[in-house]
Amino acid sequence: MRVIECESLTKEYKDHKALKDVSFTIDSIGCVGFFGGNGAGKTTTIRILTGLAAPTAGKVKVVGYDVVTERNKVTSEVGYCPQIPAFYNYMTATEWMHWVGKLYGLDKRTVKERTNELLELCGISEARNRPISGYSGGMKQRLGIAQALIHNPKLLVLDEPVSALDPMGRHDVLLLIEKLKRHMTVFMSTHILDDIERIADHIIIIKDGTVLLSSSLEELRANHVEPLIEFKLDQEDLDLTDVLDGLAWVREWSQDGGTYKVMASDMEKAKESLPHILLESGGTLAYYRLSALTLQDIFLKVVNG
């Protein structure tokens, strides 16, 4: 069963079309990075996925349930944390979690167990009995995520979870998302490419209400690998001229001290044979890497067509 299935999703307001024929599917656990600039359509998509807004046209299913005709089932399977979660600041984290658990109709024993488990998981157990008013931005964000998990959803939706945090708060929340994605699907909107590169398994790029790309990060990188191998030898005086000139798959190469750049006409052949050739030549590798476009390069390439 697909976790998310969007087919020709469209959302229109009076004088603005926020989403235009958006289609994508998510099939498995892991982290989905939903990337786009301000006004791209990220929050509108999230509101529809979580049942907070209805599409103008198209079909959307979450965990197999239609977001329009089966909204109550959708909300029971989805946890949602907005960009700036709101609390009753006079409450403690424990009181807040118990209150939210009651709203979901959970029994007292389950609420207590889930509260203990989630506050520990989210790293705020030690502050559980302090008023939320004294929490830092990062602590409030982690409490918001804990709250979104109280009913044990299959899908966790996070809207810009780290954009308003300081470096330490951002670091802590990203570590938490890395833990969560091993056991569930995390759908995270963001305009920060570094966050996607660090924790996402799948990326969706949206611009002006239109999806430009939906791909696993692994496939995306594989499709944008340049046929270039860079390596450095500890022995800067080792001459590889005859070796590299004699290889049929070497298109061109350059050297700067012990650092080499080799452009290959057959990348698979190069990856298979070059390490053995370097070993036989008596060289000791300091580093060896395939050159690939960065996520920023790929994004600009996609956006610019």
N, C-alpha and C positions, 0 to 999 in steps of 0.2 A: 504494500500500500504506500502510495506517495505521501510524503509529509506535506508538501505544498504543490498545488497544481493551479496555475493561472493560465487561462485561455482567453485571448482577445479582451483583456481587462481594459475598460474605459471608464473614466470618471470625468464628468463635465459639471462645471458650475455655470452661473448665469452667463458670464462673459469670458470663460476660461476653460480650456480642456487640460486638466491636470495630468491625466494618463491617457495614452493613445495606443490602443491595441497591444497591451503588454502581455507577453506570454513567456512563461518559464516553469520549470518543474524542479523540485528537490526531492530526492529519493531516499536519503539516508541520514544517519547521525553525522555530526560534525558541525563546523562553523561556516555559515554563509555570510560573506561580506557583501552587503548591498550598498554599492558605492555611487555617489553622485554629488554634484555641487548643490548649493542652496537653490531651492525651487525646482529641483530635478524631478520630484514626485516621490521621494522616499517616504516621507511621513504620510502622504495620502495612501500609498500602497500598504503601509503598516496599519493604518486605521481600518482598511478593508480586511486585511488578513486577521485582525483581532476582533472583528465584528463591530467596531465602533462607527463604521460608515458602510454604506451600501454602494456597490458599483452602479454606474449608469448603464453599462452593457458588459457582456462577457460573463465568463464562468470562473468561479474561484472555489477550490476545495482545500480544506486544511484537515489533515489526518483523516481524509476520506469524507468529511462532512461539508456540505454546501454552506458558505458563510451567510447566505441570505435565508434559505429555508430551514437550516438546521443550526441557527445562531447559538442556541443554548448549549448544544453539544460541542460546538467550536470553542466557546469560552471555557468549557470544562477541561479542554485538552491543551489550551494555550495559556502560557504565562507571559505577562507584558510589563515591561519597565520603561516608562517614558524617559526622555532626556533629563528632565529634572523631576524626580519623584517627589510627591508631596506627602507630608505626614502631619499628625497631631503632635507637635513638638514637645508638649508637656508629658507625653507618654514615654515609657521606656521601650526598648526594642522588644522585650518579652511581651509587654502589654499590647504593643502594636501587632505583633505576629499572632497573638491569641485572638485579637479583634478581627483581623483579616481571615483567620481560619474559621471563625464563626460565620462570617459572611459567606464562605464557601460551603457551609453546612457540615463541617468536619466535627466529629465528636471530640470531647475534651482530651481523651487519651491520645488520639492521633495528633491533635493540635500541639500538645505538649511535646510529643516525640519529634514531630517535624520541626518545631521551633528549636529544640535543642540541637538537632542534627544540622539544620540550615544555618543557624547563627555560628556554629562551629565551622562549617564548611566555608562560610563567607568571611571568616576571620574577625567577627565582632562579638564573640561569645563573652569575652572579658568585660565588654562594655554593655552587656545585655540589660543591666539594671540602672543604667544612667539615662537621664532624659535625652531624647533625640536632639533637643535644642543645642546640646553641647557637642554633637558629632561634627566631624570634618566633612567636606564635600565627598571625599572618597568613601568614608564610612556610610554616609547616607545613600550613596549609589549602591554599595554592597547590600545594605538593608533593603533597598528597593528590589534588588535581584532576589534576595532571600524571600521577600514577600511574594514575588512573582512565581516562586517555586513551591509555595506552601501546599498546593493541591496536587503536586506531583505531575505536572503537565508533560506532554510529549514534545511540545515545541515551546521554546523560550524566545520571545521577540524583544529585542533591545533597540531603542531609538537613540542613536548618538550617545552611547553609554559613557564615553570618556572625554568628549569634546570640551566639557566645562571643568575638567579636573586639572590639578597641578601634576607635575611629573610623577610624584610618588603615588598619588591617588590613581593616576592612569595606569601605572605599573601594576598596582595591586588588583585593579578590576580586570585587566587583561589576563593576569595570572589565573584569576577566578574563572574567566571564560574558557581558558585553556583546559581547566579541570572539568568544567561542565560539558564541553563538547565531546568528551570521550563517552558519554552515556546518553546524550540526547541531541536534538537538532537545535542549534542556536542561530537565529536569524538576526544579524546585527547591521543596522544602517550606520554609515559613517561617511565622512568626507576626508578621512585621513588614510592615505594609501599605506603608510608604514604599519598601521594596525592590521590591515588586511594581509599584508605580506607576512606579518608575524604569526597570526593565529587562524586565518581563514583557510578552509579547504576548497571552497567554491566561491566564485566571484560573479556578481551580476553588476554590470555598469548601466546606469540609467541617465539619460540626458533629455531635458525638455519633455518628460513624460513618456519617453520611448526607450525600450531596452536595446542597447547597442551590442551587448555581449553577455552571454551566460555560459560559464565554463568552469570546470575544475581548475584549480591553480596549477596542478601538475600538468594537465593538458595544455594550458595556456603557455606555461614556460617551455614545454616541449615543442610547441608550434612556433616559438619565437627564439629558439636557440640559433645563434649565428655559427657558421662553420669555422669557428676560430678556437684554437687551443693555446692557452698561455701556460708556460712553465718556467721555472727558474732552477738552475743547477748550482750546487755549492761550488763547483769548479768553474770559475769564470774564464779560465784560460783554455778550457776544453773546446776544440774546434769541431763543430758538427756540420760544417759546410758540405763536405762530400756526402755525408749521411743524408741530410735533408734534400740536397739537390738530386739525389739518386732515387727518391721515392716518387712513384707515379701519381699518388693521390695528393701530393703537396702542390697547391696552386701557387703560393708564394709564402715567404717567411721573412722575418726580420729579427735582429739581435741587438740587445743593448746590455753589454757586459754578460752576465750569466742568465739574463732574462730573454726568452724567446717568444715570439708570436708566430703561430703557424696557421695559415688559411688552408683549409682542406677542401678538395673537390669531392671527396667521399668521406663523410664524417664518421660513419660506422666503421669503415676500414681504419680510419685514423685512431679512433678510440680503442680499437682492438689491438693494433700493432705498435703504436708509438711508445707506450710504456716499456714494452719488451725491447724495442730498438734502443731506447735511452739506457736501459739497464746493461745491454750488451756493449754499449759504447764506453762504459765505465763511469757514467755520470751518476751523481746522487741528487735526487729531486728535493729541492727546498719547498716547492709547491707546484701543483698541477691542477688546472681548472679549465672547464669549458666556459666560454664567454656567452652570456645570454643577456637579452634586453632586461632592464629593470622593469618593475611593475609600472613605474611612472612613464617609462618609454612606451610600454605597451598601451597604457591608457591614452597617451597623446596620439599614438598611431591610430587607435580605434576611434577616438573622438574626431580626429581630422580625416577619417575615412581612408 
